[in-house]
Amino acid sequence: MWIAVTLAAMSVMVVWTAATVVVVPVTSGALGMFALITGLAVAQTEISRRIERQRRSLSKGPHISTTSVWLVPASLLLPPQLVAALGLVLYVYLAFRSWSGTRPGQPHRVAANMTTAILSGLAANLVGPVGTGHTVATVGAAALVFFAVNTALTGLGLYCADPAKATLASCLGTMDDNLLELALLSVGGLLTMMLADEPYLSVLVILPLYILQRSVLIKRLEELATTDQKTQLLNAVTWQDGAQREISRAQREQGSFGAMMIDLDHFKRINDTYGHLAGDDVLKAVAAVVKQETRAHDLVGRFGGEEFVALLPATSKEDAIVTAERIRQRVSELIISTTTNEGAAVDIERQTASIGVAAYPLDGSSIEEVMSSADAAVYAAKHGGRNRVVGSPALMAAA
């Protein structure tokens, strides 16, 4: 399906461009503007080449490049065939200088991304007459058309590439992804006005773009350093740091918090029967349940293997047990569609979890003591038959 959609988009792009070559004249002034925009874009690409390569290698889902910064002004200042030519130059240059050797730099992916960008620029080109004198409204409308077409085509392509695993975020990007694209389009809009009135001042846009790309890369590296990549929960080190801060706060304010340890029952059977990729899908599904059933400010992490932890600030033990019971119930109701190592489709259901609950200061005066109590409660849940929540000291002692 992805191949068919991509070929259809390429056909539209080629026909559209060919038609404009025949009917739309290219003036010497347009060629000069094309040369200026291309030179600026190539210079910015070369300066930020290492950053872009790292961002592309680390990206998940839609990758936001800076090509829209140049294609938006081109769509308003150049005839359509030069908009297409600029897109071709930018993506070929990026493919060889920034993305070479990375998975997203594969030729068919570059061709698909280039087609989407060019079609977005051609659509924006329809907003107003080519040349100078554009109003803020015209520039804003062109940017919004570019954003809408680019988002729609990118989302459609990513969905068709893997419909079974497609989600809204994986196809259309996260809120941060879309805000970054809108920020780049805003820069492109300002660049349009600058190129129309004071073209040689447009070189000033290169430094802000470099800083913006660098900031986005740093944010991504911070996410990788603090997040478990399989489940997108906090990793063990980050969770431990957060828990230490929370217990310090609780000690100062004489407060309390609940904590739970969640251990999947018979998880090894999943890996042995269906393979580790299916096991990863089970972990992701359970992590999503735990995240949904806890609050935004709760600390939820993965301790490795099939073990998850959650710290619930300002929560009594009784309330933590209620939350744990909701999680246990929802995990037992999961139906996880996945594939085996051989590629066969399979639905995994009746997965259960044993959950231990403890609380500060009731079950310990340090995070180590609280989590040791939660771990003992997990052991009691396992010993008592699994698929249950245990928070009773008597049951823990008996186990």
Solvent accessible surface area in square Angstrom, and as a share of the most:
residue,aa,sasa,rsa
1,M,147,0.65
2,W,57,0.20
3,I,115,0.58
4,A,65,0.51
5,V,41,0.24
6,T,16,0.09
7,L,102,0.51
8,A,55,0.43
9,A,21,0.16
10,M,47,0.21
11,S,63,0.41
12,V,81,0.46
13,M,23,0.10
14,V,89,0.51
15,V,103,0.59
16,W,70,0.25
17,T,27,0.16
18,A,53,0.41
19,A,52,0.40
20,T,11,0.06
21,V,92,0.53
22,V,125,0.72
23,V,111,0.64
24,V,46,0.26
25,P,107,0.67
26,V,58,0.34
27,T,83,0.48
28,S,97,0.62
29,G,53,0.51
30,A,14,0.11
31,L,93,0.46
32,G,44,0.42
33,M,36,0.16
34,F,38,0.16
35,A,64,0.49
36,L,48,0.24
37,I,0,0.00
38,T,21,0.12
39,G,40,0.39
40,L,14,0.07
41,A,0,0.00
42,V,40,0.23
43,A,41,0.32
44,Q,2,0.01
45,T,11,0.06
46,E,63,0.28
47,I,99,0.50
48,S,2,0.01
49,R,60,0.22
50,R,179,0.65
51,I,17,0.09
52,E,4,0.02
53,R,89,0.33
54,Q,87,0.39
55,R,19,0.07
56,R,11,0.04
57,S,64,0.41
58,L,51,0.25
59,S,38,0.25
60,K,109,0.46
61,G,44,0.42
62,P,17,0.11
63,H,38,0.17
64,I,24,0.12
65,S,13,0.08
66,T,14,0.08
67,T,10,0.06
68,S,3,0.02
69,V,0,0.00
70,W,2,0.01
71,L,0,0.00
72,V,0,0.00
73,P,0,0.00
74,A,0,0.00
75,S,0,0.00
76,L,0,0.00
77,L,10,0.05
78,L,0,0.00
79,P,6,0.04
80,P,13,0.08
81,Q,19,0.09
82,L,18,0.09
83,V,0,0.00
84,A,9,0.07
85,A,35,0.27
86,L,0,0.00
87,G,0,0.00
88,L,89,0.44
89,V,55,0.32
90,L,4,0.02
91,Y,13,0.05
92,V,67,0.38
93,Y,58,0.22
94,L,12,0.06
95,A,20,0.16
96,F,152,0.63
97,R,93,0.34
98,S,0,0.00
99,W,1,0.00
100,S,59,0.38
101,G,80,0.77
102,T,18,0.11
103,R,160,0.58
104,P,29,0.18
105,G,14,0.13
106,Q,67,0.30
107,P,113,0.71
108,H,89,0.40
109,R,72,0.26
110,V,13,0.07
111,A,27,0.21
112,A,17,0.13
113,N,54,0.28
114,M,27,0.12
115,T,2,0.01
116,T,19,0.11
117,A,4,0.03
118,I,4,0.02
119,L,12,0.06
120,S,0,0.00
121,G,0,0.00
122,L,0,0.00
123,A,16,0.12
124,A,0,0.00
125,N,13,0.06
126,L,128,0.64
127,V,50,0.29
128,G,14,0.14
129,P,111,0.70
130,V,69,0.39
131,G,24,0.23
132,T,98,0.57
133,G,70,0.67
134,H,20,0.09
135,T,81,0.47
136,V,119,0.68
137,A,79,0.61
138,T,29,0.17
139,V,10,0.06
140,G,32,0.30
141,A,41,0.32
142,A,0,0.00
143,A,13,0.10
144,L,114,0.57
145,V,50,0.29
146,F,3,0.01
147,F,42,0.17
148,A,58,0.45
149,V,41,0.23
150,N,32,0.16
151,T,32,0.19
152,A,62,0.48
153,L,48,0.24
154,T,42,0.24
155,G,6,0.06
156,L,83,0.42
157,G,13,0.13
158,L,60,0.30
159,Y,100,0.38
160,C,9,0.05
161,A,62,0.48
162,D,64,0.33
163,P,60,0.38
164,A,99,0.77
165,K,132,0.56
166,A,30,0.24
167,T,81,0.47
168,L,138,0.68
169,A,52,0.41
170,S,42,0.27
171,C,13,0.08
172,L,70,0.35
173,G,10,0.09
174,T,68,0.39
175,M,141,0.63
176,D,76,0.39
177,D,34,0.18
178,N,32,0.17
179,L,98,0.49
180,L,23,0.12
181,E,10,0.05
182,L,65,0.32
183,A,41,0.32
184,L,3,0.02
185,L,5,0.02
186,S,68,0.44
187,V,33,0.19
188,G,0,0.00
189,G,9,0.09
190,L,123,0.61
191,L,2,0.01
192,T,1,0.01
193,M,63,0.28
194,M,58,0.26
195,L,2,0.01
196,A,25,0.20
197,D,107,0.56
198,E,98,0.44
199,P,38,0.24
200,Y,187,0.71
201,L,92,0.46
202,S,1,0.00
203,V,80,0.46
204,L,113,0.56
205,V,14,0.08
206,I,18,0.09
207,L,117,0.58
208,P,72,0.45
209,L,1,0.01
210,Y,66,0.25
211,I,94,0.48
212,L,51,0.25
213,Q,6,0.03
214,R,126,0.46
215,S,56,0.36
216,V,39,0.23
217,L,12,0.06
218,I,72,0.37
219,K,93,0.40
220,R,35,0.13
221,L,79,0.39
222,E,102,0.46
223,E,66,0.29
224,L,49,0.24
225,A,74,0.57
226,T,52,0.30
227,T,26,0.15
228,D,24,0.12
229,Q,81,0.36
230,K,88,0.37
231,T,12,0.07
232,Q,90,0.40
233,L,9,0.04
234,L,47,0.23
235,N,36,0.19
236,A,40,0.31
237,V,108,0.62
238,T,27,0.16
239,W,0,0.00
240,Q,59,0.26
241,D,70,0.36
242,G,5,0.05
243,A,0,0.00
244,Q,71,0.31
245,R,161,0.59
246,E,19,0.09
247,I,8,0.04
248,S,48,0.31
249,R,62,0.23
250,A,0,0.00
251,Q,92,0.41
252,R,174,0.63
253,E,107,0.48
254,Q,171,0.76
255,G,26,0.25
256,S,41,0.26
257,F,0,0.00
258,G,0,0.00
259,A,0,0.00
260,M,0,0.00
261,M,10,0.05
262,I,0,0.00
263,D,23,0.12
264,L,2,0.01
265,D,4,0.02
266,H,80,0.36
267,F,13,0.05
268,K,145,0.61
269,R,151,0.55
270,I,17,0.09
271,N,30,0.15
272,D,100,0.52
273,T,92,0.53
274,Y,60,0.23
275,G,5,0.05
276,H,125,0.56
277,L,115,0.57
278,A,0,0.00
279,G,1,0.01
280,D,29,0.15
281,D,27,0.14
282,V,0,0.00
283,L,4,0.02
284,K,98,0.42
285,A,23,0.18
286,V,0,0.00
287,A,2,0.01
288,A,44,0.34
289,V,3,0.02
290,V,0,0.00
291,K,100,0.42
292,Q,115,0.51
293,E,31,0.14
294,T,16,0.09
295,R,101,0.37
296,A,106,0.82
297,H,111,0.49
298,D,8,0.04
299,L,36,0.18
300,V,3,0.02
301,G,0,0.00
302,R,27,0.10
303,F,66,0.27
304,G,36,0.34
305,G,43,0.42
306,E,54,0.24
307,E,42,0.19
308,F,0,0.00
309,V,0,0.00
310,A,0,0.00
311,L,0,0.00
312,L,4,0.02
313,P,16,0.10
314,A,82,0.64
315,T,12,0.07
316,S,49,0.32
317,K,15,0.06
318,E,118,0.53
319,D,81,0.42
320,A,0,0.00
321,I,59,0.30
322,V,83,0.48
323,T,16,0.09
324,A,0,0.00
325,E,68,0.30
326,R,108,0.40
327,I,0,0.00
328,R,34,0.13
329,Q,79,0.35
330,R,85,0.31
331,V,0,0.00
332,S,28,0.18
333,E,106,0.47
334,L,32,0.16
335,I,111,0.56
336,I,13,0.06
337,S,89,0.57
338,T,11,0.06
339,T,58,0.33
340,T,22,0.13
341,N,94,0.48
342,E,150,0.67
343,G,54,0.52
344,A,57,0.44
345,A,93,0.72
346,V,32,0.18
347,D,80,0.42
348,I,7,0.03
349,E,80,0.36
350,R,187,0.68
351,Q,10,0.04
352,T,30,0.17
353,A,0,0.00
354,S,0,0.00
355,I,0,0.00
356,G,0,0.00
357,V,0,0.00
358,A,0,0.00
359,A,5,0.04
360,Y,19,0.07
361,P,83,0.52
362,L,126,0.63
363,D,26,0.13
364,G,12,0.12
365,S,71,0.46
366,S,35,0.23
367,I,1,0.01
368,E,99,0.44
369,E,86,0.38
370,V,0,0.00
371,M,19,0.08
372,S,69,0.45
373,S,23,0.15
374,A,0,0.00
375,D,70,0.36
376,A,42,0.32
377,A,0,0.00
378,V,8,0.05
379,Y,129,0.49
380,A,7,0.06
381,A,0,0.00
382,K,44,0.18
383,H,128,0.57
384,G,39,0.38
385,G,53,0.51
386,R,88,0.32
387,N,54,0.28
388,R,104,0.38
389,V,27,0.16
390,V,6,0.04
391,G,8,0.08
392,S,40,0.26
393,P,82,0.51
394,A,73,0.57
395,L,98,0.49
396,M,28,0.12
397,A,90,0.69
398,A,85,0.66
399,A,38,0.30
